[in-house]
Amino acid sequence: MYYAEEIVEEVRTRNDIVEVIGGYVRLQKKGSRYWGLCPFHNEKSPSFSVNGDMQVYHCFGCGAGGNVYTFMMNYENYSFPEAIRMLAERAGVALPQQDDSQEGRKRESRRARLLEVNKAAAKFFYFQLRSPHGEIGYRYLKKRELTDETMRKFGLGFAGKDGANLVKYLREKGFEDDLIQEAGLASHSEKYGLTSQFWNRVMYPIQDINNRVIGFGGRVMGEGEPKYLNSPETPVFDKRRNLYGLNYARRARSNNIILCEGYMDVIAMHQAGFGQAVASLGTAFTSEQAALLRRYAQTVLLAYDSDGAGVKAAVRAIGILREAGLSGKVINMQPYKDPDEFMKALGKEAFQERIGQAENSFFFEIRILEGQFDMNDPEEKTRFHREIARKLCEFSEDVERENYLQAVADKYFISKDNLRKLVTGYAASTGLAKPVERPKSGVRPKKNSPEENARRAQRLLISWLLDEPVLYGKVRKYISAEDFTEELYRKAAERLFRDMENGAPNPAAIISTFEDGEEQSQAAALFSASLPELGSGQEREKAFHEILLTVKRNSYEYHVAQMGTDVGALAQAIEGKKALEELARTHISLD
């Protein structure tokens, strides 16, 4: 569904970006902007800026940025039409009725069609489980002690013994073969034609946080291989950025998230009343998934298998959680292998007790590490202490490192002074204890190349003119969009100066003119440059004049360099030289 530019702009203006983003990110006002922890990358110091005046956001750490539409598309994984519909509903804006004609359906985005075919496949599997063909799958789930209500909640289904039936069903529903293949529901072979890889399996639909089916996991009935088979990555299914069960866990009203390894673990936990359980999607836990969890809780409880592989996976996940700024704890499952077995054997109350006894993730790592050394051997014991020192060096904050150093020394009867010496020595030899360098709010690392200096001057000029639009009337004779040598900057300046001529600069609307997400982020950065902090009016006038001269000088040099290949550049260079000379001897008042 495509919407007229007037509708798009009305919906945008009716949704204040500070209010919208404030519903997802904890923002604090500092000066004229709002700051918070970026939801798109892991950080501990706020570098995520929201400008209510310009209706744009920008992260000075990872570079993400845009307007309210960009945020919803990146945060909620929406398509552009989906973002419009969501924000229109939020603001009470009536949208034109969707065109259900054949021509209108053809205009629907590929993404929307992929979601539709996944939804249709989920319905097929759902009804197959409850038909005579799915009896083997139904018996399996009942044996796992799942209720009919739980099966319904998670949309569990069954893929029959013939991989061609799903394809036949989807074709009858009007889905094209190439769409079925792109959704990862089938593949083509010369021998069998188009058939689904999902057959003789209990099916677990995988939903995103908005309850849309984006993929599937299938557990084979019997001894077939592979035991579990998941959908391949598709335009709507990114395993690294989704978690099974998060669509329910996000609404659990719990102060923690329980992270499991498998689908059945999550389902068993939810059935027992632990609705905050989630699992990764057939892959190891990722930093993207950690960033996703950080939106909903600060503490993550690991409920991984108690075997060797589970312990190794837990140690790896702890490091990822710590890097994301999340507090991790480990639930002891022993003597049972996983949450599903534990719940069946001991029940909800016992598991709640284990949650209360969950082990601090750092002490869990040290305990696992201890098992690798013979503590009766002085040499082995010394190596263990050195490994503790190495682990302590992973803390970037001095206070946190010192707190853990004292706690570990007390727990393992190590002299605090001796352990501190080991830490200091290890840090000195490796540099591991140096604080992690992170961009400060509103400040990017300095880059002194001529190209970056030119880009910085162009960004500062745009920001200054936006902060004080009255200045545009004073400099319009010296500066034009052609003086911006970056193509994206030039396009943004063309629209901005045109808006200023009409007295209505609109940065958020300008961002919408760029279709590519990366370009939208760059445009947001252009409108979010931090102006230098200056004292007197004379200092400000001098700084502004220097920025103007830098932009104009770079423009002149750029067009001179282009004269050999561009005839028009000669005229531009001549005009630029005249303007540059005049500007150099002109005083521009900021009053």
C-alpha positions in Angstrom: 0.0 0.0 0.0 1.4 3.4 -1.0 0.4 6.7 0.5 0.4 10.2 -0.8 3.2 12.5 0.4 0.7 14.7 2.2 -0.6 11.7 4.2 3.0 10.6 5.0 3.9 14.1 6.3 0.7 14.5 8.3 1.3 11.2 10.1 4.9 12.2 10.8 4.0 15.6 12.2 1.3 14.2 14.4 3.8 11.8 16.1 6.3 13.7 18.2 9.6 11.8 17.9 10.5 12.4 21.6 7.2 10.8 22.8 7.5 7.9 20.3 11.1 7.1 21.1 10.5 7.7 24.8 8.2 4.8 24.8 11.1 2.5 23.9 14.2 4.3 25.2 14.6 6.0 28.6 15.5 9.6 27.6 16.9 12.4 29.8 16.8 16.0 28.7 20.2 17.7 28.5 20.1 21.2 27.0 17.9 21.3 24.0 18.2 17.5 23.3 17.2 14.3 24.9 19.8 11.5 25.5 19.6 7.8 26.2 21.4 4.5 25.6 21.2 3.6 21.9 18.8 0.7 21.2 20.8 -0.3 18.1 24.2 -1.1 19.6 25.6 -2.0 23.0 26.8 0.9 25.1 27.0 2.0 28.7 27.3 5.8 28.2 24.4 7.5 26.4 25.3 8.6 22.9 21.8 8.4 21.4 20.4 11.9 20.8 16.8 12.9 20.0 16.2 16.4 18.8 12.5 17.4 19.4 12.9 20.7 17.5 14.1 19.0 14.3 12.2 15.8 14.9 15.3 13.6 14.2 17.5 11.2 16.2 21.1 10.3 15.8 23.5 8.0 17.6 27.0 9.4 17.9 28.3 6.0 18.7 27.1 3.7 15.9 25.8 6.4 13.4 22.1 5.2 13.4 19.7 8.1 12.7 16.7 9.3 11.0 13.1 10.5 11.7 10.2 8.8 13.5 9.6 6.5 10.5 13.2 5.4 10.4 13.1 4.6 14.1 10.0 2.4 13.9 11.3 0.6 10.8 14.7 -0.2 12.5 13.4 -0.9 16.0 10.2 -2.8 15.2 11.5 -4.3 11.9 8.6 -2.7 10.1 8.3 -1.9 6.4 7.6 1.7 5.5 3.9 1.2 5.0 3.7 -0.8 8.2 5.4 2.1 10.1 2.9 4.6 8.6 -0.1 2.4 9.6 1.2 2.0 13.1 1.9 5.7 13.6 -1.3 6.7 12.0 -3.2 4.5 14.4 -1.3 6.0 17.3 -2.1 9.6 16.3 -5.7 8.9 15.2 -5.0 9.7 11.6 -7.5 8.1 9.1 -5.6 6.5 6.2 -7.1 5.9 2.8 -8.7 2.4 2.4 -6.3 -0.2 1.0 -6.7 -1.0 -2.6 -7.8 -4.6 -2.9 -7.8 -4.6 -6.7 -5.5 -6.9 -8.6 -3.3 -4.0 -9.5 -3.2 -2.9 -5.8 -2.2 -6.4 -4.7 0.7 -6.4 -7.2 2.0 -3.2 -5.6 2.2 -4.8 -2.2 5.7 -5.1 -0.9 7.6 -8.3 -1.3 8.1 -8.3 2.5 4.3 -8.2 3.1 3.8 -11.1 0.7 6.5 -13.2 2.5 4.7 -12.6 5.8 1.4 -13.7 4.2 2.8 -16.9 2.8 4.4 -17.8 6.2 1.0 -17.1 7.9 -0.7 -19.4 5.4 1.9 -22.1 6.0 1.4 -21.8 9.7 -2.3 -22.4 9.3 -1.7 -25.4 7.1 0.6 -27.0 9.8 -1.8 -26.0 12.6 -4.7 -27.9 11.0 -2.6 -30.8 9.9 -1.7 -31.5 13.6 -5.4 -31.7 14.5 -6.2 -34.0 11.6 -5.7 -37.8 11.3 -2.5 -37.1 9.4 -1.0 -35.3 12.4 -1.8 -37.9 15.0 1.8 -38.9 15.5 2.8 -35.3 16.1 -0.1 -34.7 18.5 0.8 -37.9 20.5 4.4 -36.7 20.7 3.3 -33.3 22.1 0.9 -34.9 24.6 3.7 -37.2 25.7 5.7 -34.0 26.4 2.8 -33.0 28.7 1.7 -30.0 26.7 -1.9 -29.0 27.0 -4.2 -28.2 24.1 -4.2 -24.6 25.3 -0.4 -24.4 25.2 -0.4 -25.9 21.7 -2.9 -23.4 20.5 -1.0 -20.4 22.1 2.2 -21.3 20.3 0.4 -22.3 17.1 2.1 -25.7 17.1 1.5 -27.8 14.0 2.6 -30.8 12.0 4.1 -31.3 8.5 2.7 -34.4 6.9 4.7 -37.3 5.4 4.7 -35.7 1.9 6.6 -32.5 1.3 4.5 -31.7 -1.7 1.2 -31.1 0.2 2.3 -27.8 1.6 3.3 -26.5 -1.8 0.0 -27.6 -3.3 -1.9 -25.8 -0.5 0.1 -22.6 -0.9 -0.4 -22.6 -4.7 -4.1 -23.0 -4.2 -4.0 -20.0 -2.0 -2.5 -17.9 -4.8 1.2 -17.9 -3.8 3.8 -18.0 -6.6 6.5 -20.7 -6.6 9.3 -18.1 -6.4 7.7 -16.6 -3.3 7.3 -20.0 -1.6 11.0 -20.6 -2.3 12.1 -17.2 -1.1 10.2 -17.7 2.2 12.3 -20.8 2.8 9.3 -23.1 2.7 10.4 -25.3 -0.3 13.1 -25.9 -2.8 13.2 -27.2 -6.3 14.8 -30.3 -7.7 14.8 -31.9 -11.1 13.5 -35.1 -9.7 10.7 -34.0 -7.4 10.0 -30.5 -8.6 9.1 -27.9 -5.9 8.7 -29.7 -2.5 9.0 -28.6 1.1 11.8 -29.8 3.3 9.4 -29.8 6.2 7.7 -33.2 6.4 7.1 -35.7 9.2 7.9 -33.0 11.7 6.2 -31.2 14.6 6.3 -27.6 13.6 7.1 -24.6 15.8 6.1 -21.3 14.1 8.6 -18.5 14.9 7.0 -15.1 15.5 8.5 -11.7 15.7 7.7 -9.3 18.5 4.6 -8.2 16.6 3.2 -11.8 16.5 3.9 -12.2 12.7 5.2 -15.6 11.6 8.6 -15.1 10.1 9.9 -18.7 10.0 9.6 -22.2 11.3 11.4 -24.9 13.4 10.6 -28.5 12.8 11.3 -31.5 15.1 11.5 -34.8 13.2 9.3 -37.7 14.4 11.4 -40.9 14.7 15.1 -41.3 14.1 15.4 -39.0 11.0 18.1 -36.5 10.6 18.5 -33.6 11.2 16.6 -33.8 14.5 15.7 -30.1 14.3 15.4 -28.2 11.0 14.9 -24.5 10.9 13.9 -22.1 8.1 16.8 -20.5 6.3 17.4 -16.8 6.6 15.0 -14.7 4.5 14.2 -11.0 4.1 11.8 -11.4 7.1 13.7 -14.0 9.1 17.0 -12.9 10.7 18.0 -15.5 13.3 20.5 -13.2 14.9 17.9 -10.5 15.6 15.0 -12.5 16.8 14.2 -14.7 19.8 11.6 -17.5 20.2 8.9 -16.5 22.6 9.8 -12.8 22.9 6.4 -11.8 21.5 5.0 -13.1 24.7 7.9 -12.5 27.1 7.9 -8.8 26.3 4.5 -8.5 28.0 5.3 -10.7 31.0 5.7 -7.8 33.4 8.7 -9.5 35.0 12.0 -7.9 36.1 14.0 -10.5 34.3 14.2 -12.6 31.1 14.9 -16.3 31.2 17.1 -17.4 28.3 16.8 -21.0 27.3 18.3 -23.1 24.5 15.3 -24.8 22.8 11.7 -24.3 21.7 10.3 -26.9 24.1 12.1 -25.4 27.0 10.4 -22.1 26.3 7.0 -23.7 25.9 7.3 -25.7 29.1 8.3 -22.6 31.0 5.4 -20.6 29.7 3.0 -23.4 30.5 4.3 -23.5 34.1 3.8 -19.7 34.4 7.2 -18.4 33.6 6.1 -16.2 30.7 9.4 -14.3 30.5 11.2 -17.3 28.9 12.8 -17.0 25.4 15.3 -19.0 23.3 17.7 -18.3 20.5 16.8 -19.7 17.1 18.9 -22.7 16.4 22.1 -20.7 16.6 24.4 -19.5 19.4 23.3 -16.5 21.4 24.3 -13.2 19.6 25.1 -9.6 20.5 22.1 -8.5 18.4 19.8 -10.7 20.6 21.4 -9.2 23.7 20.6 -5.7 22.5 17.0 -6.9 21.8 16.7 -8.2 25.4 18.0 -5.0 26.9 14.8 -3.3 25.7 12.7 -5.4 28.1 14.9 -6.2 31.1 18.2 -5.6 32.8 18.7 -9.1 34.3 18.9 -12.2 32.2 18.7 -15.6 33.8 20.4 -18.4 31.9 18.5 -21.7 31.9 20.9 -23.6 29.6 21.4 -27.4 29.6 23.5 -28.6 32.5 25.7 -30.8 30.2 29.2 -29.8 28.9 27.8 -28.1 25.8 25.3 -26.2 27.8 27.9 -24.9 30.2 30.2 -23.8 27.4 27.2 -22.0 25.7 26.4 -20.3 29.0 30.0 -19.0 29.5 29.9 -17.6 26.0 26.5 -16.0 26.5 27.7 -14.4 29.8 30.4 -12.5 27.9 27.9 -11.2 25.4 25.4 -10.1 28.1 28.1 -8.3 30.0 29.3 -6.5 26.9 25.6 -5.4 26.3 25.5 -3.9 29.8 23.1 -6.6 31.1 23.3 -8.4 34.4 23.5 -12.2 33.9 22.8 -15.0 36.4 22.8 -18.8 35.9 20.1 -21.1 37.1 21.3 -24.5 38.3 19.3 -27.3 36.6 21.0 -30.2 38.1 20.3 -33.1 38.5 18.2 -32.5 35.4 19.4 -31.6 31.9 17.1 -28.7 30.9 14.2 -26.6 32.1 11.6 -29.0 30.4 12.9 -32.0 32.4 13.3 -30.0 35.6 9.7 -28.7 35.4 8.2 -32.1 34.8 10.2 -33.6 37.7 10.0 -30.9 40.4 7.5 -28.3 39.3 7.0 -24.6 39.4 7.8 -23.9 43.0 11.1 -25.7 42.9 12.1 -23.8 39.8 11.1 -20.5 41.4 13.5 -21.5 44.3 16.3 -22.1 41.7 15.6 -18.6 40.3 16.1 -17.1 43.7 19.4 -19.1 44.1 20.6 -18.1 40.6 24.4 -17.8 40.6 26.2 -14.5 39.8 27.5 -15.0 36.2 31.1 -14.0 37.1 31.2 -16.5 40.0 29.8 -19.1 37.7 32.6 -18.5 35.2 35.2 -18.8 38.0 33.6 -22.0 39.3 33.7 -23.6 35.9 37.3 -22.4 35.5 38.3 -23.9 38.8 37.2 -27.3 37.6 40.0 -27.2 35.0 42.8 -27.1 37.6 44.1 -29.4 40.3 43.7 -27.3 43.4 46.0 -29.7 45.3 48.9 -28.9 43.0 50.5 -25.5 44.0 51.5 -24.8 40.3 48.0 -25.5 39.1 46.5 -23.4 41.9 48.8 -20.5 40.9 47.7 -20.8 37.3 44.1 -20.7 38.5 44.7 -17.5 40.4 46.3 -16.0 37.3 43.2 -16.9 35.3 41.1 -15.1 37.9 43.3 -12.1 37.5 42.8 -12.3 33.7 39.0 -12.5 34.1 39.1 -9.5 36.5 40.9 -7.4 33.9 37.8 -7.8 31.6 36.0 -5.3 33.8 36.5 -1.8 32.3 35.3 0.1 35.3 37.7 0.4 38.3 35.0 0.3 40.9 33.3 -2.9 39.5 36.7 -4.6 39.1 37.6 -3.8 42.7 34.3 -5.0 44.1 34.7 -8.3 42.3 38.3 -8.6 43.3 37.4 -8.4 47.0 34.5 -10.8 46.6 36.6 -13.4 44.8 39.5 -13.0 47.3 37.0 -13.7 50.2 35.3 -16.6 48.4 38.5 -18.4 47.4 40.7 -17.4 50.4 43.2 -15.5 48.4 45.1 -12.5 49.8 43.5 -9.4 48.4 46.9 -7.7 48.0 48.4 -10.6 46.2 45.4 -10.9 43.8 45.5 -7.1 43.2 49.2 -7.5 42.3 48.4 -10.2 39.8 45.7 -8.1 38.3 48.0 -5.0 38.0 50.8 -7.1 36.5 48.5 -8.7 34.0 46.9 -5.4 33.1 50.3 -3.8 32.6 51.5 -6.5 30.3 48.4 -6.8 28.2 46.5 -3.5 28.6 43.3 -5.4 29.3 42.3 -3.3 32.2 42.3 0.0 30.3 38.9 1.5 30.1 37.0 0.7 27.0 37.0 3.9 24.8 33.5 4.9 23.9 32.3 8.0 22.1 31.1 10.6 24.5 27.6 12.0 24.1 27.6 14.3 21.0 31.3 13.8 20.3 32.9 11.7 17.6 36.6 10.7 17.6 38.6 13.4 15.9 39.6 12.7 12.3 42.1 15.2 10.9 42.0 14.3 7.2 41.2 17.2 4.8 38.2 15.4 3.6 36.8 14.9 7.1 37.5 18.5 8.0 35.6 19.6 4.9 32.6 17.3 5.8 32.7 18.5 9.4 32.5 22.2 8.3 29.6 21.4 6.0 27.7 19.6 8.9 28.4 22.5 11.3 27.1 25.1 8.8 23.9 23.2 8.3 23.4 22.8 12.0 24.2 26.4 12.7 21.7 27.6 10.0 19.0 25.3 11.5 19.7 26.6 15.0 19.5 30.2 13.8 17.5 30.3 10.5 17.7 34.1 10.4 21.4 33.7 9.4 20.4 32.2 6.1 19.3 35.5 4.8 22.7 37.0 5.6 24.8 34.3 3.9 22.6 33.2 1.0 24.5 35.4 -1.5 27.8 33.6 -0.5 26.7 30.0 -0.2 24.6 27.6 -2.2 23.8 23.9 -2.3 26.6 23.5 -4.9 29.1 24.3 -2.3 28.4 21.1 -0.5 30.8 18.6 -2.1 29.3 15.4 -0.6 26.4 14.3 -2.8 24.1 13.5 0.1 24.9 16.8 1.8 24.2 18.7 -1.5 20.8 17.0 -1.9 19.9 17.8 1.7 21.1 21.4 1.4 19.0 21.9 -1.8 15.8 21.0 0.0 16.8 22.8 3.2 17.6 26.1 1.4 14.4 25.8 -0.6 12.5 25.4 2.7 14.3 28.3 4.2 13.4 30.5 1.3 9.8 29.7 2.2 10.5 30.2 5.9 9.8 26.6 6.9 12.9 24.4 7.4 11.8 20.7 8.0 14.8 18.3 8.6 12.6 15.3 9.4 10.7 15.7 6.1 14.1 16.0 4.3 15.2 12.7 5.7 12.1 11.0 4.2 13.3 12.0 0.7 16.1 9.5 1.0 15.0 5.9 0.4 18.2 4.1 1.6 18.4 3.5 5.3 22.1 4.4 5.4 21.5 7.7 3.6 18.8 8.5 6.1 21.3 7.9 8.9 23.8 10.2 7.3 21.2 12.9 6.8 20.3 12.6 10.4 24.0 13.0 11.3 24.1 16.1 9.1 21.3 17.7 11.0 22.7 16.6 14.4 26.2 18.0 14.4 27.2 19.6 17.8 28.0 23.2 17.6 31.2 24.5 19.4 30.6 25.9 22.9 31.7 29.5 22.6 31.5 32.4 25.0 31.3 35.9 23.7 29.5 37.1 20.6 32.8 38.0 19.0 34.0 34.4 19.4 30.8 33.1 17.9 31.0 35.4 14.9 34.6 34.4 14.3 33.8 30.7 14.5 30.8 31.1 12.2 32.8 33.1 9.7 35.6 30.5 9.7 33.1 27.7 9.0 31.6 29.6 6.1 35.1 30.2 4.7 36.1 26.6 5.1 33.0 25.4 3.2 33.5 28.0 0.5 37.2 27.3 0.2 36.7 23.6 -0.1 34.0 24.2 -2.7 36.3 26.3 -4.8 39.1 23.7 -4.6 36.7 20.9 -5.4 35.4 22.6 -8.6 38.9 23.6 -9.7 39.9 20.0 -9.5 36.9 19.0 -11.6 37.6 21.5 -14.4 39.5 18.9 -16.4 36.5 16.7 -16.7 33.5 19.0 -16.2 32.9 22.1 -18.3 30.4 23.5 -15.9 33.0 23.3 -13.1 34.9 26.1 -14.7 32.1 28.6 -14.3 31.4 27.3 -10.8 35.1 27.8 -9.8 35.1 31.3 -11.2 32.0 32.3 -9.3 33.3 30.5 -6.2 36.5 32.4 -6.2 34.7 35.8 -6.4 32.4 34.8 -3.6 35.3 33.5 -1.5 37.2 36.7 -1.9 34.2 38.8 -1.0 33.3 36.6 2.0 36.9 36.8 3.3 36.6 40.6 3.7 33.0 40.7 4.9 31.8 40.9 8.5 28.7 38.9 9.2 26.9 39.8 12.4 25.1 37.1 14.3 22.8 39.6 16.1 
